[in-house]
């Protein structure tokens, strides 16, 4: 019965609530409260209650200060904005995603049981989204791609086309890292689950997610065993050569998507050309606001002032639930450039310092899950940014990663001994 009252449960509920489908009729840029947002508020309240009931010697470690520059830089940028009221919603969202939720998860995940609760929720959400995505791809009820509704998007729909791939990636990394440290049937189950989740990832047709997951998997394998990592790389390279020169790349749609990865620089498609234009727009915006940026959520307002003429007016999305929509391109699809343009060098340095410190702790503590999640996020931010329900899942994943490496001493689990590297490194 004790597990029913675990403070980590709100974090698990938050993750699972993001699986609820939400219609995207409203294209406004204002704040929109969802069930997951309410759960994040409950999580924050529970975390404060946990802190207040702790002894003075068991409060937040000094490593919590890594979030202070992030909050300060965002606040300074909002106050320096030429339109403070317009920047305020963006500031609130940024603090929610990068400070409040990760800290709350860190506070409420206290031991192995809490880790299993939150990690299990992430894997559960990945499983649900993966199953829905596979059904969409095989029945032609997914998002439109090249005139066919075959793209797996889960319950997030075409307007949030990368959401399913992000959530499934988190589950895949957790299962891979756990499987490498388990034994027997549990190891086979974890690694088998990670392999199965690769199917909806492939059907998502998200090129950036594929690359991010590849990098994260390599980091996990290297931390676990350099010899195993070398063998997997060699086997993967051999398989890629066979596919490219022998039997081909597989299904027509998937094959074309794989081919576009190789031609991303030499012959980019329209989506990549738009992305490159948005990146130039963000850089030009930063040049006019080098220190504090233009202000949170100001990229969308100032985009047309800086955008090159070749940038498309918007992107087309279509699925059976939301229908056809023409959605404006309101972000650079690169978290680093979005932060640079809206918060300047101050904000980018704060974000990079926070994520970099967490990644360093994960590698030093040899925490496979934490290192994998952070590696994936660092690469993912090179082609994506925050927005939509999956962003809250990302925040929980960051908090889980931090909880795995922030405490130097983890009590042994009866019958299992010290916590393994998959859940924080052997102490």
Secondary structure, 3 states (H helix, E strand, C coil): CHHHHCCCHHHHHHHHHCCCCCCCCCCCCCCCCCHHHHHHHHHHHHHHHHHHHCCHHHCCCHHHHHHHHHHHHHHHHHHHCCCHHHHHHHHHHHHHHHHHHHHHHHHHCCCHHHHHHHHHHHHHHHHHHHHHHHHHHHHCCCEEECCEEEECCHHHCHHHCCHHHHHHHHHHHHHHHHHHHCCHHHHHHHHHHHHHHHHHHHHCCCHHHHHHHHHHHHHHHHHHCHHHHHHHHHHHHHHHHHHHHHHCCCCHHHHHHHHHHHCCCCCCCHHHHHHHHHHHHHHHHHHHCCCCCCCCCCHHHHHHHHCCCCCCCCEEECCCCCCCEEECCCCCCCHHHHHHHHHHHHHHHHHHHHHHHHHHHHHHCCCHHHHHHHHHHHHHCCCCCCCCCHHHHHHHHHHHHHHHHHCCCCCCECCCECCCHHHCCCC
